């Protein structure tokens, strides 16, 4: 069951009201499908072949982006520093119809392989093999055939992909399931389409990764927050770097310089993300106040769109920038964002990945 037509999170997902209650019967049916699929999986009626290397899944139970891609980048770089040889797989959201897995490089066409995989390739300077295909088992086989030295795979999303067999760390295995959660939490806690959840909030996970802080007016813990108490969780801090000009990346300026150089009414920030407000809030913390234009996740850009903006400075995210390669507008500046992984997370990862292969002793 797919609800991809919700490319932009509707407001009724955040609070329970007439619309969400009207759609609740559809959510109940969706939940029934989830329970049936889990029952089939638990009974072993469908045999799944595990990957020969550990798999780290960075996913979310909330529909739309919660900041998974920067985490995938940070994990790959940190694992490499620890001596591992990571590879990355992704569904390639927004990619054209594929009949086989495709390798992604920094010069790949985002319309063919998806914007997020291209962003990962660009940010990591093609250091890691990246393959995209909706069927992740096939991506893993293609990746390992092409790069046989890879000894750990990071999956950008895939928590709900039941064709990807894994033995999670919490069960003694060395595969790891991360649920990424941002400041919006789980909204009204209804499943799709009445709410934003692709799975119940009680879904098991090896750890929760928090990106961003909770809303200031949420002083009390709700039922969805209470679930996370006493469970393994890590907070990841994000940092905005110096902006660089889209058509001349060597030309950079700090965000304080941007704030000093332009009047607020001459600055426009544009973001096509699952949670664009987070980008705007981060800019505001850096003293940049101006017009903010939130767009649906994976939005497509044209030169005409930017030409219509009455601004002297246009700020966009790196994810949006990969889709603007053919746009030459000197007003556009790209703002990179990086995430810092706590040492405690790296140490825990290392301890799990070094476990013996559990499949070797059971299959």
C-alpha positions as CSV (number, residue, x, y, z in Angstrom):
1,X,0.0,0.0,0.0
2,X,1.5,3.3,-1.1
3,X,0.6,6.9,-0.1
4,X,3.3,8.6,-2.1
5,X,0.8,11.3,-3.2
6,X,1.5,12.9,0.2
7,X,4.7,14.5,-1.1
8,X,4.3,17.3,1.4
9,X,3.2,16.4,4.9
10,X,-0.4,17.6,5.5
11,X,-1.1,19.6,8.6
12,X,-3.7,17.2,9.9
13,X,-0.9,14.7,10.4
14,X,0.3,16.7,13.4
15,X,-2.9,16.9,15.4
16,X,-5.9,14.6,15.7
17,X,-9.0,16.2,14.2
18,X,-12.0,15.7,11.9
19,X,-9.8,14.9,8.8
20,X,-7.6,12.4,10.5
21,X,-10.5,10.7,12.3
22,X,-12.4,10.5,8.9
23,X,-9.3,8.7,7.4
24,X,-8.7,6.4,10.4
25,X,-10.6,3.4,8.9
26,X,-8.0,3.4,6.0
27,X,-5.3,3.6,8.6
28,X,-6.8,0.5,10.3
29,X,-6.7,-1.4,7.0
30,X,-3.1,-0.3,6.5
31,X,-2.2,-1.5,10.0
32,X,-3.9,-4.9,9.2
33,X,-1.7,-5.3,6.1
34,X,1.4,-4.6,8.3
35,X,0.3,-7.2,10.8
36,X,-0.3,-9.8,8.2
37,X,3.0,-9.2,6.5
38,X,4.8,-9.5,9.9
39,X,3.0,-12.7,10.6
40,X,4.1,-14.2,7.3
41,X,7.7,-13.1,8.0
42,X,7.7,-14.5,11.6
43,X,6.3,-17.9,10.5
44,X,9.1,-18.2,8.0
45,X,6.8,-19.0,5.1
46,X,8.9,-16.8,2.8
47,X,12.6,-17.8,2.9
48,X,15.0,-14.9,2.8
49,X,18.7,-15.1,2.1
50,X,20.8,-12.9,4.3
51,X,23.5,-10.6,3.1
52,X,27.1,-12.0,3.6
53,X,28.1,-8.8,5.3
54,X,26.5,-6.8,8.2
55,X,23.8,-4.4,7.1
56,X,23.1,-1.0,8.8
57,X,19.6,0.3,8.0
58,X,19.0,4.0,8.5
59,X,15.3,4.5,8.3
60,X,12.3,6.1,9.8
61,X,8.7,5.2,10.7
62,X,7.4,8.6,9.8
63,X,6.7,9.2,6.2
64,X,8.9,11.8,4.5
65,X,12.4,12.9,5.3
66,X,13.7,13.0,8.9
67,X,17.4,13.7,7.9
68,X,18.6,10.2,7.0
69,X,20.9,11.1,4.2
70,X,23.4,13.2,6.3
71,X,23.5,10.3,8.8
72,X,24.3,7.8,6.1
73,X,27.2,10.1,5.0
74,X,28.5,10.5,8.6
75,X,28.2,6.8,9.3
76,X,30.2,5.8,6.1
77,X,32.9,8.3,6.9
78,X,33.2,7.2,10.5
79,X,33.2,3.5,9.7
80,X,36.0,4.1,7.2
81,X,38.0,5.9,9.9
82,X,37.5,2.8,12.1
83,X,39.0,0.6,9.4
84,X,35.8,-0.7,7.8
85,X,35.1,-0.6,4.1
86,X,31.5,0.5,3.7
87,X,29.2,0.4,0.7
88,X,25.8,2.1,0.4
89,X,22.5,1.1,-1.1
90,X,19.3,3.1,-1.7
91,X,16.0,2.8,-3.3
92,X,16.8,5.9,-5.3
93,X,13.5,7.8,-4.7
94,X,12.4,9.8,-7.7
95,X,14.6,7.8,-10.0
96,X,13.3,6.7,-13.4
97,X,12.0,3.2,-13.9
98,X,14.8,0.7,-13.5
99,X,15.1,-3.0,-14.5
100,X,18.4,-3.6,-12.8
101,X,20.6,-2.0,-10.1
102,X,22.6,1.1,-11.1
103,X,25.8,2.4,-9.7
104,X,25.8,6.0,-8.6
105,X,28.6,8.5,-9.0
106,X,28.9,12.2,-8.3
107,X,28.2,13.0,-12.0
108,X,25.1,10.7,-12.2
109,X,21.8,12.1,-13.4
110,X,19.5,12.7,-10.3
111,X,16.4,12.1,-12.4
112,X,17.8,8.6,-13.3
113,X,19.1,7.4,-9.9
114,X,17.6,9.8,-7.3
115,X,18.8,13.1,-5.7
116,X,19.9,11.7,-2.4
117,X,22.3,9.0,-3.8
118,X,23.9,11.7,-6.0
119,X,24.3,13.9,-2.9
120,X,26.0,11.1,-1.0
121,X,28.4,10.5,-3.9
122,X,29.2,14.2,-4.2
123,X,29.7,14.8,-0.5
124,X,32.0,11.7,-0.2
125,X,33.8,12.4,-3.4
126,X,33.0,8.9,-4.8
127,X,34.9,7.2,-2.0
128,X,32.2,4.6,-1.4
129,X,30.4,2.3,-3.9
130,X,26.7,3.3,-4.1
131,X,24.0,1.3,-5.8
132,X,20.3,2.0,-6.2
133,X,17.3,-0.3,-6.9
134,X,13.9,-0.8,-5.2
135,X,14.8,-4.4,-4.5
136,X,17.7,-4.0,-2.0
137,X,18.8,-7.6,-2.1
138,X,19.7,-7.2,-5.8
139,X,21.5,-3.9,-5.0
140,X,23.6,-5.7,-2.4
141,X,24.5,-8.5,-4.8
142,X,25.5,-6.0,-7.5
143,X,27.5,-3.9,-5.1
144,X,29.4,-6.9,-3.7
145,X,30.1,-8.3,-7.1
146,X,31.5,-4.9,-8.2
147,X,33.3,-4.1,-4.9
148,X,34.2,-7.4,-3.3
149,X,36.3,-5.7,-0.6
150,X,33.2,-4.1,1.0
151,X,32.6,-5.6,4.5
152,X,29.6,-3.5,5.8
153,X,26.6,-2.1,3.9
154,X,24.6,1.0,4.9
155,X,21.0,1.1,3.6
156,X,19.5,4.6,3.1
157,X,16.0,3.7,4.3
158,X,14.6,0.1,4.1
159,X,13.1,-0.5,7.6
160,X,9.9,-1.5,5.9
161,X,11.6,-3.5,3.1
162,X,10.8,-7.0,4.3
163,X,12.8,-8.6,1.4
164,X,15.9,-7.4,3.1
165,X,16.7,-10.2,5.6
166,X,18.5,-9.2,8.7
167,X,19.4,-10.4,12.2
168,X,19.2,-7.3,14.3
169,X,21.7,-6.5,17.0
170,X,19.1,-6.6,19.8
171,X,18.6,-10.3,18.9
172,X,22.4,-11.1,19.1
173,X,23.0,-10.4,15.4
174,X,25.3,-7.9,13.8
175,X,22.8,-6.1,11.5
176,X,21.6,-2.8,12.9
177,X,18.3,-1.0,12.6
178,X,18.3,2.7,13.3
179,X,15.1,4.8,13.5
180,X,15.7,8.4,12.8
181,X,13.4,10.9,14.6
182,X,13.3,14.7,14.2
183,X,11.7,17.4,16.2
184,X,8.3,16.7,14.8
185,X,8.0,13.4,16.6
186,X,5.3,11.1,15.4
187,X,2.6,13.7,14.9
188,X,-0.9,12.5,15.7
189,X,0.5,8.9,16.0
190,X,-1.9,7.5,13.4
191,X,-0.8,5.2,10.6
192,X,-1.0,6.4,7.0
193,X,-3.1,8.0,5.6
194,X,-4.7,9.5,8.7
195,X,-1.3,10.1,10.2
196,X,2.4,10.1,9.2
197,X,3.4,6.7,10.5
198,X,4.5,3.9,8.1
199,X,4.7,1.6,11.1
200,X,3.4,1.7,14.7
201,X,5.5,3.8,17.0
202,X,6.1,0.7,19.1
203,X,8.2,-0.8,16.3
204,X,11.3,-2.5,17.6
205,X,14.7,-0.9,16.8
206,X,18.3,-1.3,17.9
207,X,18.6,2.5,18.5
208,X,16.9,5.8,17.9
209,X,18.9,8.6,16.3
210,X,17.5,12.1,17.2
211,X,18.1,14.9,14.8
212,X,17.0,18.4,15.9
213,X,15.2,19.2,19.2
214,X,11.6,18.9,20.1
215,X,9.3,21.9,19.7
216,X,9.7,24.5,22.4
217,X,6.0,24.3,23.3
218,X,6.1,20.5,23.9
219,X,7.1,20.7,27.5
220,X,5.4,17.5,28.5
221,X,6.2,14.0,27.3
222,X,3.5,12.5,25.2
223,X,2.9,8.7,24.8
224,X,5.2,8.6,21.8
225,X,8.0,10.2,23.8
226,X,7.6,7.9,26.8
227,X,8.3,5.0,24.5
228,X,11.9,6.2,24.0
229,X,12.7,6.6,27.7
230,X,15.1,3.9,28.9
231,X,15.9,2.7,25.3
232,X,19.2,3.2,23.4
233,X,19.2,6.5,21.7
234,X,21.8,9.0,20.4
235,X,21.5,12.7,19.7
236,X,23.2,14.0,16.6
237,X,24.2,17.6,16.3
238,X,24.1,19.3,12.9
239,X,26.2,22.2,11.7
240,X,25.7,24.5,8.7
241,X,29.0,25.2,6.9
242,X,30.1,28.1,4.7
243,X,27.9,28.8,1.7
244,X,29.3,28.3,-1.8
245,X,28.1,29.7,-5.1
246,X,26.2,27.2,-7.2
247,X,27.9,28.1,-10.4
248,X,31.3,28.7,-8.8
249,X,31.8,26.4,-5.8
250,X,35.3,27.8,-5.1
251,X,33.6,31.1,-4.2
252,X,32.5,30.8,-0.6
253,X,31.2,33.0,2.2
254,X,30.3,32.4,5.8
255,X,26.7,32.7,6.9
256,X,27.6,35.7,9.0
257,X,28.9,37.4,5.8
258,X,25.6,36.6,4.1
259,X,23.7,38.1,7.0
260,X,25.8,41.3,6.9
261,X,25.8,41.6,3.1
262,X,22.1,41.5,2.3
263,X,19.0,43.0,3.9
264,X,16.5,40.3,5.1
265,X,13.9,41.2,2.5
266,X,16.6,40.5,-0.2
267,X,17.3,36.9,1.0
268,X,15.2,34.0,0.1
269,X,15.8,30.4,1.4
270,X,14.4,27.5,-0.6
271,X,14.2,23.9,0.6
272,X,12.6,20.8,-0.9
273,X,12.9,18.4,2.1
274,X,10.8,16.2,4.3
275,X,11.1,18.9,7.0
276,X,12.2,22.1,5.3
277,X,11.4,24.2,8.4
278,X,14.5,22.7,10.1
279,X,16.7,24.3,7.4
280,X,15.0,27.7,7.8
281,X,15.3,27.5,11.6
282,X,19.0,26.6,11.4
283,X,19.6,29.7,9.1
284,X,17.7,31.9,11.6
285,X,20.0,30.7,14.4
286,X,22.9,32.0,12.2
287,X,21.2,35.4,12.0
288,X,19.8,35.0,8.5
289,X,16.2,36.1,8.4
290,X,14.4,36.4,5.1
291,X,11.7,34.9,3.0
292,X,11.4,31.1,3.3
293,X,9.9,28.9,0.5
294,X,9.2,25.3,1.6
295,X,8.7,22.8,-1.2
296,X,7.7,19.1,-1.3
297,X,10.4,16.6,-0.7
298,X,12.4,15.8,-3.9
299,X,11.1,18.9,-5.7
300,X,12.3,19.5,-9.2
301,X,13.8,22.9,-10.0
302,X,13.9,25.0,-13.2
303,X,15.7,28.2,-14.1
304,X,12.3,29.9,-14.5
305,X,11.5,29.1,-10.9
306,X,14.5,31.0,-9.6
307,X,14.2,33.8,-12.1
308,X,10.8,34.7,-10.6
309,X,12.3,35.1,-7.1
310,X,12.7,38.7,-6.1
311,X,16.0,38.3,-4.2
312,X,19.6,39.2,-4.3
313,X,20.7,36.1,-2.5
314,X,19.0,32.6,-2.8
315,X,20.0,30.0,-0.3
316,X,19.4,26.3,-1.0
317,X,20.4,22.9,0.5
318,X,22.9,20.5,-1.0
319,X,20.2,18.0,-1.7
320,X,18.4,20.7,-3.9
321,X,21.7,21.7,-5.5
322,X,22.2,18.3,-7.2
323,X,19.1,19.0,-9.2
324,X,20.3,22.5,-10.2
325,X,23.4,21.5,-12.2
326,X,22.1,23.1,-15.4
327,X,21.0,26.3,-13.7
328,X,23.4,29.3,-13.9
329,X,22.1,31.9,-11.5
330,X,24.9,33.7,-9.6
331,X,22.4,34.6,-6.9
332,X,22.1,31.0,-5.7
333,X,24.3,29.9,-2.8
334,X,24.4,26.3,-1.5
335,X,24.5,25.8,2.3
336,X,26.1,22.5,3.3
337,X,25.1,20.7,6.5
338,X,27.2,18.1,8.4
339,X,26.3,15.8,11.3
340,X,28.6,14.9,14.1
341,X,28.3,11.3,15.5
342,X,29.0,10.9,19.2
343,X,31.9,8.7,20.2
344,X,29.5,6.5,22.2
345,X,27.6,5.7,18.9
346,X,30.9,4.8,17.1
347,X,32.0,2.6,19.9
348,X,28.7,0.8,20.1
349,X,28.7,0.3,16.3
350,X,32.2,-1.2,16.5
351,X,31.2,-3.7,19.2
352,X,28.2,-4.9,17.2
353,X,29.9,-5.2,13.8
354,X,32.7,-7.2,15.3
355,X,30.4,-10.0,16.5
356,X,30.6,-13.4,14.8
357,X,28.3,-14.0,11.8
358,X,25.2,-15.5,13.5
359,X,24.0,-17.0,10.2
360,X,27.1,-19.2,10.0
361,X,26.0,-21.1,13.0
362,X,22.2,-21.4,12.3
363,X,21.8,-22.0,8.5
